Structure formats: C-alpha cells, structure tokens
Amino acid sequence: MASRGWNTADHSDWGCDICGRDAEKRGVTRRGFMKDGALALIGTSTIPAFLTRSVLAEMTTAAANKKKLVVIFQRGAVDGLNVVVPYTEKNYYAMRPTIAIQQNEVLDLDGFFGLHPQMAAFKPLYEQGHLAIIPAAGSPDPSRSHFDAQDYMESGTPGVKATEDGWLNRALLAEPETSKPSPFHAVALGTQVPRTLQGKFPAIALNNLTDFSVGGKGPQMSPVSNAFQAMYDDSSDTVLQGTGRETFEAVKMLKAADPAKYQPAVGVAYPTTPFGDSLKQIAQLMKANLGVEAAFSDIGGWDTHQNQGAANGQLANRLKEFSDSIAAFWMDMGTDAENVTLVTMSEFGRTARQNGTGGTDHGHANVMFVLGGSVKGGKVYGKWPGIENEQLNEGRDLAVTTDFRNVLGEAAYKTLGARNLAAVFPGSQVKPISFLNIMV
C-alpha cells in the first residue's frame, strides 16, 4: 500500500514550461517561411500569383505502392499508465485512489494490460493485428522539462542540446535515392516545420489545405502575399531562392489536388478538431499521390497536473479525440493503409502516484503506439518494469525499459529504408539487433 504521507507534488526546479510550446506564431518573416533548409508554406486565403510562375515542367508523383511514415507527437507528456492500464497491478490502484481506471472499465488486451475505455477505436485495430503497443518506452535522459525532453526526442539525441536537425530529416537523407523527390516528400501539418523535420532534407509545413490557393482573389493581394513576394524578390538568401522552384511546383501540385472537394472514404468521420483535421489532410495528400513519404502532426493538451479524471474527464476526452482521429485516418486510407506506418510519441510520462489536485506530475516512461500494414500487431511489446514502490524510477515514475529510438529506428529502417542508423541516431546503439521486431 502507498504511504498516506507520501508527498506527490512536483517540487522540481524544472517548472512546467509547456505553455508557450504551442503558441501560434504570427507575423510574416523570412524565418517563418524558411528554417534550416525547410520550407514552410503557411496556409492563407490568398497566395501571391508570383508563386505560379516558372513552374518546373517535370512533375513528380508518388508511386502507388510507396511506403509512408506518419509521426504523431503528443505534446505535454501523456499519462501512459492511464492510457495502457496495468489493471492487475494492485499498487496501481493504491497509488491512484481517484484517477485509476477500474478493472471493469478497461478494454482488455492480454489479461494484464487494458486500454482506457475512451480508446475503443483502437481495440479493433489491435485485434486485427495492425496495432502494436509499447509501454515503458521513453528517453534515457532524465529531464522533466517539456522543452528539453521534446527537443531531445525530436532531435533523436537525448541529453545533447547542440543537435541542429531532426531524426526524421536525417532518416530521409539516409534512405536510398531512387528518383527525384516530390516537393511533398516530407510534410508537416502546422504553421512551421517541426524540430523533427528540420535539417538538410527539404520539408514543407502546411497550416490548412482548404485555405491554401494559388493567386489572389482580386486585384489586391493580401498583406501576407505582398510581404512574401517582397521577401522573395529582394532576397539575397540563396537558400530561399534555391527553394523557389520547389515552391512553384508544390503550389501547382496542391492546386491540382483540389483540397476543397476532398471527401473521406464512405463511413469515415474524422473528429472536427485541429488534430482530426490534420490527419484528414495527411490522408488527402497521400491519396492524391503527391509523393508524400513522411508526414508529421502533433496534438497538445496532455499536461494533466490537475483534475485529470479517470474513465471520464480531461484526459479521457483527449484520448477519445486522439484514438478516433487515428482510427479514422487508417480507415480513410483504405487499401493504401497497407503501405503506411504510423508511430506515436510523447516527451515523457507522468508520476505513478496521483498528486493532491487530482492530477499527475512530470514522470519518466510512457507508452508508444505503432500502427501499420507491416506491423505485427495484436501484441504488447517490451519489458514491463513493474510499479511496486521499489521498482519505480527515483521512487516516483514508471521506469524506461525501451529506448524510444529503437522504436523509431525500426520504423525508419523498415518503412523508409534508412540503413545508416548511426547517422539517424548519432551516439546511440540503435541497430537492427536492438529492434523489438514490431514490423516484418
């Protein structure tokens, strides 16, 4: 039994620094459009007509059977113990008297673990063998800072702040070159290219496809259009000028896809939320054969210090949106889903014990999901460390037994064909022999 005198408040010096992470970036600057060689096309109602000039004559389209990797980042640190519940562990209930998921509420997976009841959309994916689950996964770095931990996971170099590029960008550079890549080869849904995709490989960010059009809607261009055109025309920045042709091609290809007329597959209903919309747009880009091979999206709202809830409440609502959106994406992709691998991650987990305000504080290990046509799903992977008091990391958290880089490394190796894992995850021991063999 947990001690009644245990102080579960998070008294660390790290503080909760998540507040500004998802703040919307406003204004038009060169940095807003260009970052580390990656191009961010910010969705607006009017894109300047100059973008349609000098389009490359040769168009690149995706091969129908091209494998694709989708990366989802859950920003804010998810409470993995209430996502995939070790419902036969007595100490789980002792440490969480008001926020635990009761045994009769969990969606049983294997007689030991069960999904949160609001994640019903994941249960058939698991039973059909498409979804693999990895509890006790995370970073070997002990940081409890949202900013540092997210940067370490997105860069793929835990504990190293000097890394300039992201692991997924390096994975794309490490894959074999078979043809000229599409401008949409690497795409993120958002206002800027995320840390994960920053680097030498060209990547674009699209805020909203339905608002993204070519040419003005009248004689006067918008201030955003004028600012971008002036920035391009007057630029001596060779990087910005060098990506101009890719920009032209991307805009023309996106216009041809006609995003305003897109309809999901019959029976598919995405949640009408920013995350649901982002996965809908990723599906649209992929099904339009625009050459997408790597896509990124994120979802915030996981920092549940207070009033977390149990089977219902704050965390439950987020989990329903999360699982419903991913399940809708999988169904929407239809037969093309067999060529897709989707992996989820979050910077760290949360304390095993609930705190005094009905929430959980910054922890260590978490849970990752891998969904895909090549995934050997219907199974919980990795080594379970246990949650007895003496088994907890620093006496408070679920311990990490699976390095997140081994999961991402296997996805990059088997989906993107990235064989040089030493370049993708420098300084690590990620090798095929370290994989969990989640995928065929």
C-alpha positions as CSV (number, residue, x, y, z in Angstrom):
1,M,0.0,0.0,0.0
2,A,1.2,3.5,-0.7
3,S,2.1,5.6,2.3
4,R,-0.5,8.1,3.2
5,G,2.2,10.6,4.0
6,W,3.8,10.5,0.5
7,N,4.2,13.9,-1.0
8,T,3.3,13.6,-4.6
9,A,3.5,17.3,-5.7
10,D,6.1,18.1,-8.3
11,H,8.6,20.2,-6.4
12,S,11.3,20.1,-9.1
13,D,13.1,23.2,-10.4
14,W,12.2,22.4,-14.0
15,G,8.8,24.0,-13.8
16,C,6.0,23.4,-16.3
17,D,7.3,25.0,-19.5
18,I,4.7,23.7,-21.9
19,C,2.6,26.9,-22.0
20,G,4.4,28.6,-24.9
21,R,5.2,25.4,-26.9
22,D,2.0,25.5,-29.0
23,A,1.6,29.3,-29.1
24,E,0.7,30.3,-32.6
25,K,3.4,32.2,-34.4
26,R,2.1,35.4,-36.0
27,G,3.6,37.9,-38.5
28,V,5.5,37.3,-41.7
29,T,9.2,36.9,-41.5
30,R,11.8,35.1,-43.6
31,R,12.3,32.8,-40.6
32,G,8.6,32.0,-40.7
33,F,9.0,30.6,-44.2
34,M,12.5,29.2,-44.0
35,K,14.2,27.3,-41.3
36,D,17.3,25.1,-41.6
37,G,16.6,24.5,-45.3
38,A,13.0,23.5,-44.8
39,L,10.2,25.5,-46.4
40,A,7.0,26.3,-44.6
41,L,4.1,27.2,-46.7
42,I,1.7,28.9,-44.4
43,G,-2.0,28.4,-45.3
44,T,-3.7,31.7,-46.1
45,S,-6.7,32.7,-48.1
46,T,-4.6,34.3,-50.9
47,I,-1.2,33.1,-52.0
48,P,0.6,35.5,-54.3
49,A,0.3,34.9,-58.0
50,F,4.1,35.0,-58.5
51,L,4.3,31.6,-56.9
52,T,2.6,30.1,-60.0
53,R,5.3,31.4,-62.4
54,S,8.3,29.4,-63.6
55,V,6.8,26.1,-62.6
56,L,9.1,23.2,-63.3
57,A,7.9,21.3,-66.4
58,E,8.6,17.9,-64.9
59,M,6.0,16.8,-62.3
60,T,6.8,14.2,-59.8
61,T,4.1,11.9,-58.5
62,A,4.1,9.2,-55.9
63,A,4.3,5.5,-56.8
64,A,1.1,3.8,-55.8
65,N,2.9,1.3,-53.6
66,K,5.4,3.8,-52.0
67,K,5.7,3.2,-48.2
68,K,4.9,6.1,-46.0
69,L,5.7,7.0,-42.4
70,V,3.5,9.2,-40.2
71,V,4.8,10.5,-36.9
72,I,2.5,11.8,-34.2
73,F,3.8,13.8,-31.3
74,Q,1.6,14.1,-28.2
75,R,2.9,17.3,-26.6
76,G,2.6,17.8,-22.9
77,A,3.6,14.4,-21.5
78,V,0.8,11.8,-21.6
79,D,-0.1,9.7,-18.5
80,G,0.8,6.4,-20.1
81,L,-0.4,4.4,-17.0
82,N,-4.0,5.6,-17.7
83,V,-3.7,5.0,-21.4
84,V,-2.5,1.4,-21.3
85,V,-3.5,0.3,-17.9
86,P,-1.7,-2.5,-15.9
87,Y,-5.0,-3.4,-14.3
88,T,-3.8,-6.4,-12.4
89,E,-1.2,-4.5,-10.6
90,K,-2.5,-3.8,-7.0
91,N,-0.2,-0.9,-6.5
92,Y,-1.7,0.9,-9.5
93,Y,-4.9,1.3,-7.5
94,A,-3.2,2.1,-4.3
95,M,-1.3,5.0,-5.9
96,R,-4.3,6.3,-7.7
97,P,-7.3,6.3,-5.4
98,T,-9.4,8.7,-7.5
99,I,-8.0,8.6,-11.0
100,A,-7.4,4.9,-11.6
101,I,-9.3,3.1,-14.4
102,Q,-11.3,0.4,-12.7
103,Q,-10.9,-3.3,-13.8
104,N,-14.4,-3.4,-15.1
105,E,-13.8,-0.3,-17.3
106,V,-10.6,-1.2,-19.1
107,L,-10.7,-2.6,-22.6
108,D,-8.7,-5.8,-22.0
109,L,-5.7,-6.5,-24.3
110,D,-4.0,-9.6,-22.9
111,G,-5.2,-10.3,-19.4
112,F,-2.7,-7.9,-17.8
113,F,-2.9,-4.6,-19.8
114,G,-6.1,-2.9,-20.9
115,L,-6.8,0.3,-22.9
116,H,-8.5,3.3,-21.5
117,P,-12.3,2.9,-22.1
118,Q,-12.4,6.1,-24.3
119,M,-9.9,4.4,-26.7
120,A,-12.5,2.0,-28.1
121,A,-11.5,2.9,-31.7
122,F,-8.1,1.3,-31.1
123,K,-9.4,-2.1,-29.9
124,P,-10.4,-3.4,-33.4
125,L,-7.0,-2.2,-34.8
126,Y,-5.3,-4.2,-32.1
127,E,-7.5,-7.3,-32.6
128,Q,-7.0,-7.2,-36.4
129,G,-3.2,-7.3,-35.9
130,H,-2.5,-3.8,-37.1
131,L,-1.7,-2.1,-33.8
132,A,1.4,-2.7,-31.6
133,I,1.7,-1.2,-28.1
134,I,5.0,-0.5,-26.3
135,P,4.6,0.5,-22.6
136,A,7.6,1.6,-20.5
137,A,9.1,3.4,-23.5
138,G,10.8,6.7,-23.4
139,S,14.1,8.6,-23.3
140,P,17.1,7.6,-21.3
141,D,17.6,11.3,-20.4
142,P,16.1,12.1,-17.0
143,S,14.9,15.7,-17.9
144,R,11.4,16.6,-16.8
145,S,11.4,19.8,-18.7
146,H,8.9,19.8,-21.6
147,F,11.1,21.9,-23.8
148,D,14.3,19.9,-23.3
149,A,12.6,16.5,-23.4
150,Q,10.7,17.3,-26.6
151,D,13.8,18.7,-28.3
152,Y,15.8,15.6,-27.3
153,M,13.1,13.3,-28.7
154,E,12.6,15.3,-31.9
155,S,16.4,15.6,-32.5
156,G,16.9,12.0,-31.6
157,T,19.8,12.8,-29.4
158,P,18.8,12.7,-25.7
159,G,20.9,14.9,-23.5
160,V,22.5,16.7,-26.4
161,K,21.3,20.3,-27.0
162,A,23.7,21.1,-29.8
163,T,22.0,18.9,-32.4
164,E,20.6,21.2,-35.2
165,D,18.5,18.8,-37.2
166,G,15.7,16.3,-36.5
167,W,15.9,12.5,-36.5
168,L,13.2,12.2,-39.3
169,N,15.1,14.6,-41.5
170,R,18.3,12.6,-41.1
171,A,16.3,9.4,-41.8
172,L,15.1,10.8,-45.1
173,L,18.7,11.7,-46.0
174,A,19.8,8.2,-45.1
175,E,17.3,6.4,-47.4
176,P,18.4,5.2,-50.8
177,E,17.7,7.7,-53.6
178,T,15.5,6.1,-56.3
179,S,14.1,9.2,-58.0
180,K,13.7,12.9,-57.8
181,P,11.7,13.6,-54.6
182,S,8.4,15.4,-54.7
183,P,8.0,18.8,-53.0
184,F,5.6,17.0,-50.7
185,H,8.1,14.2,-49.9
186,A,8.2,15.4,-46.3
187,V,5.3,17.4,-45.0
188,A,4.1,18.7,-41.6
189,L,0.6,20.0,-40.8
190,G,1.1,23.2,-38.9
191,T,2.4,26.8,-39.1
192,Q,6.0,25.8,-39.1
193,V,8.3,22.9,-39.8
194,P,8.7,21.0,-36.5
195,R,12.0,20.1,-34.9
196,T,11.6,16.5,-36.1
197,L,11.7,17.5,-39.8
198,Q,14.3,20.3,-39.7
199,G,17.5,19.7,-41.5
200,K,19.1,19.4,-44.9
201,F,16.3,17.4,-46.5
202,P,13.6,19.8,-47.9
203,A,10.4,19.7,-45.9
204,I,7.3,21.9,-46.0
205,A,4.6,22.8,-43.5
206,L,1.0,23.4,-44.5
207,N,-1.3,25.0,-42.0
208,N,-4.6,24.3,-43.7
209,L,-5.0,22.8,-47.2
210,T,-8.6,24.2,-47.6
211,D,-7.3,27.8,-47.2
212,F,-4.3,27.2,-49.5
213,S,-4.9,28.5,-53.0
214,V,-3.0,29.9,-55.9
215,G,-3.3,33.5,-57.0
216,G,-5.2,36.4,-55.4
217,K,-9.0,36.7,-55.3
218,G,-9.0,40.1,-56.8
219,P,-6.7,42.9,-58.0
220,Q,-5.3,43.5,-54.5
221,M,-3.1,40.9,-52.9
222,S,-3.2,40.3,-49.1
223,P,-0.6,41.8,-46.8
224,V,0.8,38.3,-46.3
225,S,1.1,37.8,-50.1
226,N,2.8,41.2,-50.6
227,A,5.2,40.5,-47.7
228,F,6.2,37.1,-49.0
229,Q,6.6,38.4,-52.6
230,A,8.8,41.3,-51.4
231,M,10.8,39.0,-49.3
232,Y,11.4,36.6,-52.2
233,D,12.1,39.3,-54.8
234,D,14.5,41.3,-52.7
235,S,16.2,38.3,-51.1
236,S,19.9,37.6,-51.5
237,D,19.4,34.5,-49.5
238,T,20.5,31.6,-51.8
239,V,18.6,29.1,-49.7
240,L,15.3,31.0,-50.1
241,Q,15.9,31.5,-53.8
242,G,17.1,27.9,-54.3
243,T,13.8,26.5,-53.0
244,G,11.8,28.8,-55.3
245,R,11.3,26.2,-58.0
246,E,10.2,23.6,-55.4
247,T,7.7,26.1,-54.1
248,F,6.3,26.7,-57.5
249,E,5.9,23.0,-58.1
250,A,4.4,22.4,-54.7
251,V,1.8,25.1,-55.2
252,K,0.8,23.8,-58.7
253,M,0.5,20.2,-57.5
254,L,-1.5,21.2,-54.5
255,K,-3.9,23.2,-56.6
256,A,-4.4,20.2,-58.9
257,A,-5.3,18.1,-55.9
258,D,-8.3,20.5,-55.3
259,P,-8.4,20.1,-51.5
260,A,-11.8,21.9,-51.1
261,K,-13.5,19.0,-52.9
262,Y,-12.0,16.2,-50.8
263,Q,-14.3,13.7,-49.2
264,P,-13.1,10.9,-46.9
265,A,-14.0,7.3,-47.6
266,V,-17.5,6.1,-47.1
267,G,-18.3,5.7,-43.4
268,V,-15.2,7.6,-42.2
269,A,-15.9,10.5,-39.8
270,Y,-12.9,12.5,-38.5
271,P,-13.3,14.4,-35.2
272,T,-13.9,18.1,-36.1
273,T,-10.8,19.2,-34.2
274,P,-7.5,20.6,-35.3
275,F,-5.9,17.1,-34.8
276,G,-8.7,15.3,-36.6
277,D,-8.4,17.9,-39.4
278,S,-4.6,17.4,-39.7
279,L,-4.9,13.7,-40.1
280,K,-7.7,14.1,-42.7
281,Q,-5.4,16.4,-44.7
282,I,-2.5,14.0,-44.4
283,A,-4.8,11.3,-45.8
284,Q,-5.8,13.6,-48.6
285,L,-2.2,14.4,-49.6
286,M,-1.3,10.8,-49.6
287,K,-4.3,9.6,-51.5
288,A,-3.7,12.4,-54.1
289,N,-0.4,10.8,-55.0
290,L,1.6,13.9,-54.4
291,G,4.7,12.0,-53.3
292,V,4.3,12.1,-49.6
293,E,6.7,9.7,-47.9
294,A,7.0,11.2,-44.4
295,A,4.3,13.2,-42.6
296,F,4.1,14.8,-39.1
297,S,1.4,16.1,-36.9
298,D,1.1,16.8,-33.2
299,I,-1.6,17.2,-30.6
300,G,-1.3,19.1,-27.3
301,G,-3.3,19.1,-24.1
302,W,-1.7,16.2,-22.2
303,D,-0.2,18.2,-19.3
304,T,-2.7,17.0,-16.7
305,H,-1.4,18.4,-13.4
306,Q,-4.9,19.0,-12.1
307,N,-8.3,17.3,-12.5
308,Q,-7.1,14.7,-14.8
309,G,-10.1,12.5,-14.4
310,A,-10.4,8.7,-14.7
311,A,-12.7,6.9,-17.2
312,N,-14.2,10.3,-17.9
313,G,-12.8,13.8,-17.8
314,Q,-10.0,15.8,-19.2
315,L,-7.6,13.0,-20.1
316,A,-10.4,10.8,-21.3
317,N,-11.7,13.5,-23.8
318,R,-8.2,13.9,-25.2
319,L,-7.7,10.1,-25.6
320,K,-11.0,9.8,-27.5
321,E,-10.0,12.5,-29.9
322,F,-6.6,11.0,-30.3
323,S,-7.7,7.4,-31.0
324,D,-10.8,8.4,-33.0
325,S,-8.7,10.6,-35.3
326,I,-6.0,7.9,-35.9
327,A,-8.6,5.2,-36.5
328,A,-10.4,7.4,-39.0
329,F,-7.1,8.1,-40.8
330,W,-6.5,4.3,-41.0
331,M,-9.9,3.6,-42.4
332,D,-9.8,6.5,-44.8
333,M,-6.5,5.2,-46.3
334,G,-8.3,2.0,-47.4
335,T,-6.1,-0.4,-49.2
336,D,-3.3,2.2,-49.2
337,A,-3.1,1.7,-45.4
338,E,-1.1,-1.4,-46.0
339,N,1.8,0.8,-47.1
340,V,1.5,3.2,-44.1
341,T,3.3,3.0,-40.7
342,L,2.2,5.4,-38.0
343,V,4.1,5.9,-34.8
344,T,3.2,8.0,-31.7
345,M,5.4,9.5,-29.1
346,S,5.4,11.9,-26.1
347,E,8.2,13.6,-24.3
348,F,7.8,11.7,-21.0
349,G,5.2,10.1,-18.8
350,R,3.7,11.1,-15.5
351,T,4.1,10.2,-11.9
352,A,2.8,6.8,-10.8
353,R,1.1,8.4,-7.9
354,Q,-1.6,11.0,-8.3
355,N,-1.0,14.4,-6.7
356,G,-3.1,16.4,-4.3
357,T,-5.1,18.1,-7.0
358,G,-6.4,15.0,-8.8
359,G,-3.7,15.1,-11.4
360,T,-0.2,13.7,-12.1
361,D,3.1,15.4,-12.4
362,H,6.1,15.1,-14.7
363,G,7.3,11.5,-14.9
364,H,9.6,9.3,-17.0
365,A,8.5,6.3,-19.1
366,N,5.4,6.4,-21.3
367,V,3.7,4.4,-24.0
368,M,4.2,4.4,-27.8
369,F,1.8,3.0,-30.4
370,V,2.8,1.7,-33.9
371,L,0.1,1.1,-36.4
372,G,0.6,-0.2,-39.9
373,G,0.2,-2.8,-42.6
374,S,3.7,-4.2,-41.9
375,V,3.2,-4.1,-38.1
376,K,2.9,-7.4,-36.2
377,G,0.2,-6.0,-34.0
378,G,-2.2,-7.5,-31.5
379,K,0.6,-7.7,-29.0
380,V,2.2,-5.6,-26.2
381,Y,5.9,-5.3,-26.7
382,G,8.9,-4.7,-24.5
383,K,9.8,-5.5,-20.9
384,W,7.4,-4.4,-18.1
385,P,9.4,-2.9,-15.2
386,G,6.6,-3.2,-12.6
387,I,5.2,-0.5,-10.4
388,E,5.8,-1.7,-6.9
389,N,7.3,1.1,-4.8
390,E,10.8,-0.3,-5.1
391,Q,10.5,-0.7,-8.9
392,L,9.7,2.9,-9.6
393,N,12.3,5.3,-11.2
394,E,13.5,7.7,-8.5
395,G,10.7,6.3,-6.3
396,R,8.0,8.0,-8.3
397,D,7.8,7.1,-12.0
398,L,7.5,4.1,-14.3
399,A,11.0,3.1,-15.4
400,V,12.1,3.2,-19.1
401,T,12.9,-0.3,-20.5
402,T,12.6,0.5,-24.2
403,D,14.6,3.4,-25.7
404,F,12.2,5.3,-27.9
405,R,15.0,5.4,-30.6
406,N,14.8,1.7,-31.0
407,V,11.1,2.0,-32.0
408,L,11.6,5.0,-34.3
409,G,14.7,3.4,-35.7
410,E,12.8,0.2,-36.7
411,A,10.1,2.3,-38.3
412,A,12.7,4.3,-40.3
413,Y,14.7,1.2,-41.2
414,K,11.7,-0.9,-42.4
415,T,9.5,1.9,-43.8
416,L,11.9,4.4,-45.3
417,G,14.8,2.1,-45.9
418,A,17.1,4.2,-43.8
419,R,20.0,1.8,-43.3
420,N,22.6,4.2,-41.8
421,L,21.1,4.3,-38.3
422,A,24.3,5.7,-36.8
423,A,23.6,8.8,-38.9
424,V,19.9,8.9,-37.9
425,F,20.6,8.5,-34.2
426,P,24.2,9.6,-33.6
427,G,25.8,8.4,-30.4
428,S,23.2,5.6,-29.9
429,Q,23.4,1.9,-30.0
430,V,20.3,1.6,-32.3
431,K,20.9,-1.3,-34.6
432,P,18.6,-4.0,-36.2
433,I,19.6,-6.3,-33.4
434,S,18.1,-3.9,-30.9
435,F,14.7,-3.7,-32.6
436,L,11.7,-5.1,-30.9
437,N,10.7,-6.7,-34.2
438,I,7.4,-4.9,-34.2
439,M,7.4,-4.9,-38.0
440,V,8.0,-7.5,-40.7
